Amino acid sequence: MPAGAKLLTTYEKHTFQSTEGFSKVIPPSAEQEISVKQDPQMGLKKALCLFFLAAGVILFAGAYLTDASDAIAFSTGLGRTFVGSIFLAAATSLPEVTTTVTATRMGKLDMAVGNIFGANMYNMFILAIIDVVYRPGPLLGVSSPNHMVTVMMVIILTGLAIVGLGSRSKQAIGPLGLDSILIACSYIAAIAILFILRGG
């Protein structure tokens, strides 16, 4: 995790330096200039207070969300693997959706994309944290084998995102890029497979 953060920071600095001259040649548009203006009412102290307040709400709400998800899993017969991978994951990702959409509308595209990739990276790190909390033994050793489907789909979706970033393709169908369409179709396929294998 620290090594990844260090690598990301180094790459970001290199990218900024390589594009600095280009940004001087082409001045930003009026819309871009407006997007980088900060809220004059949002000082550092207020921002930190709001940040930790919102984080606290999410922290305490998480316990009730888990209990509700467990009840849904047994009442519907969908199983904990399906409910956890789809419903619970979607619910806990709502803050990321909100912040990512907001960052995109403000023109902070790198922040929006970084939020998604960074959250996925941190979620993998959480496995090591909760493995410490689970005292009976290795966490992944007692998890449902159906999670292999979720893991494989995560790899596929991440791979599609990597290809999209690497190829810099501008191909699109309507408002969606081709890579985004492939990611959406793959996610729907993952839901279908998990539904078929539900019960774990």
N, C-alpha and C positions, 0 to 999 in steps of 0.2 A: 504493500500500500504506500509507504513513504517513497519507495523507489519509483513507483508509478507516478506519484505526484511530482517528484523531482524531474522525471523525464518529460512529463506534460508541460511543466513550467519552462524547461529548457527549449522545448520545441516551440512553445508559444512565443518566447522571446526571439527565436530565430525567424519565425514567420513574420513577426512584427517588423524586425529589422530589414528583412528582404522586401517587404511591401511598403516601407516607409517612404522611399523615394517615389514610388508610384502614386501614393496618396497625396504627395505634394504637387504632382503634375496635374492630377485630376481633382479639383476641389469638391468637397461633399455637397450634395444637393441640400436644398432648404429643409426637406423632410428629415434628412440624416442629421442636420445641425440641430433641429428641434428635438430629435430623439435622444441626443446625448446630454441634454440639459437635465440637471438634477432638480428634484423637488426642493425648493428653498426652505420649506417647512420641515423637511426630513433631515435633521442633524444626526450625527453619529450616535449620540446617547439615546435619542428617540428610536432610531433604527434598531439598535441593540435590544432595547426594552421590548419593542414589538416583535422582534425575532424570537427572543426567548419566551415571550408570552405565547406566541403561536406554537412554538415547539412544545411548550408545556401542555397545551390543550391536546395536541396530537399524542403526546406521551400517555396522558391519563385516559384518553378516549380509546387508545389501542387495546386496553384490557377488556373493555365492554364490547369492542368490535370483534375480538377473538371469541368471546363467549357466544355472541350472536351468530357468528359464522359457524361455530360448532353445532349450534342448535339447528341451523339451516341444513347442514350436512346430513344430520341424522333424520330430520323431519322429511326431507325430500328424497333421501336415499342416494344423493349424488356422491357422497363420500367426502372425506376431508381433503384428499389430494385434489379433486376437481374444484371444490369450493375454495380451497386455499390458493390454488394456482390461478383461478379465474376471478372469483368474486372478491376474495380478501385482497388479492394482489391489485385488482383494479381500484378498490376502495382506498388502500394505503398509498396508491399512486396519484390520487386526486390532487394533493398539494403540488406534486411535480407537474401535473397537467396545467394547473393554474399558473404556476410560476413560469413554465415554459411558454405557454400561450402569451402571457403578459410580456415576457422578454422578447418574443418574436414580434408582437405588435409595436413594441418600442424600438424595433430595429436592431436589438442586441442578439443577433443570430448565433454568434459563437457561444454566448452565454446560455442560450436556449439548448443548443446541441450538447454543450458541455454538461448541462444539468442532467440530461438523460443518460449520457455515457458515464458520468461521474456517479450517479445514483446506482446504476447497474454494477459498477465496480465496487462501490461501498456495500451493496447488498451481498455480494460474494464474501466480502470481509466479515459481514455479520455472522456467517456460518461458523467462523472460528470463535467468535465471541459467545454465541449461544451453545457451542460445544462445551465450553467451560462450565456453563450453567447446568447443562444436562449431565448429572453425575453418574447414572447407571453405566455409561459407556460412550463409544463414538456415536455421534448423532446420525451421521449418514449411514452407519451400519444397520440401524433399525428403521430407517425411513422406507416408505413404500417404493418398490421398484418402478412404479408408474411415473415417478419423478424423472426417470430417464428420458421420457418423452418430452417433458418440460425442458430439461437440460439441453437435449438435442435441438429443440426448436429455438432455444435462446442462442445456441451456437449458430444456427442457420440465419436467424434474424440479424444477429450481430455481423455475420459474414456479409449479408446483403448490404448492411449499412457501411461496412468497410469498403465493399466494391463501389458503392455510390460515392463515398468520399474520395476514393482513389481515382476513379474514372472521370469524375467531375462532369458527368453526362448531364445535358440539358434537355434530354428527351422527356416528354410529358404527354399524358393523355388527359385533356381537360386541365383542371387546376392542380392535378397530382403528378409528381415526377414518377418515372417508370420504376425507380427503386422503391419509392414509397408504396406504389401499388403492389409490388412483389412482397414487401414486408407485411402489408395488410392481408393479402391472400394467404400468406404463410401462417399468420397469427390465427386466422379463421380456421385453417386446416388443423392447427394445434388444438384449438378448442374442440373441434369435431373428434379428434383422436382421443383426447382426454375424456370426452363424454362417453365414447364407446368403451373405454377402459375404466369408467368410474366404478367406485365401490371401495377403493383403497383408502 
